[in-house]
Amino acid sequence: MKIGLLSDTHSYIDDQIMRLLTGCDEIWHACDFGSIEVSDRLQEIAPLRGVYGNMDGQDIRQVHPKVQRFDVEGLDVLMTHIGGYPGKYHPDVRDIIKENPPKLYITGHSHILKVMSDKNLNNLLHINPGAAGKHGFHKIRTMVRFSVEAGLVKDLQVIELGKRA
């Protein structure tokens, strides 16, 4: 299964992002859609799993939860907006992760791209795709694509979308 992962679009979605997501089996958005129109446009390409962020309004919060936990092709996934990263998990999810660690933990919020494992928790893989939008302090817009096969993340690609401005 091919996955397109992005976050922090802050109401910005362009043809380049749409083109890069074409052919994905699912799209995952880890927060701060910015507008329901972004969610709607992404759903035109492929089924969408998303979580709302601190900048999202009630329209998005009615469609997307704060935290999602799901299984894809045998891969246990936990996704939230403000969640920290290995060694510095946010209090909202710290107990969940320690008591029943997922295999893949996805966050957004920081606008900082990170792909790292937590060796203390059975090599839990953490991905923050950075920010695909133009709002924020990041210099380069980013997203991630990967495949899931037999419970494993494979063929992970970090994609630079160009400068924020």
Salt bridges, closest charged atoms under 4 A:
ASP8 OD1 - HIS10 NE2 3.39
ASP8 OD1 - HIS111 NE2 3.29
ASP14 OD2 - ARG141 NH2 3.03
ASP15 OD1 - ARG41 NH2 3.91
GLU26 OE1 - ARG49 NE 2.76
ASP32 OD2 - HIS10 NE2 3.61
ASP32 OD2 - HIS81 NE2 3.37
ASP76 OD2 - ARG69 NH2 2.58
ASP92 OD2 - LYS66 NZ 3.19
ASP92 OD2 - HIS90 ND1 3.70
GLU149 OE2 - LYS154 NZ 3.81
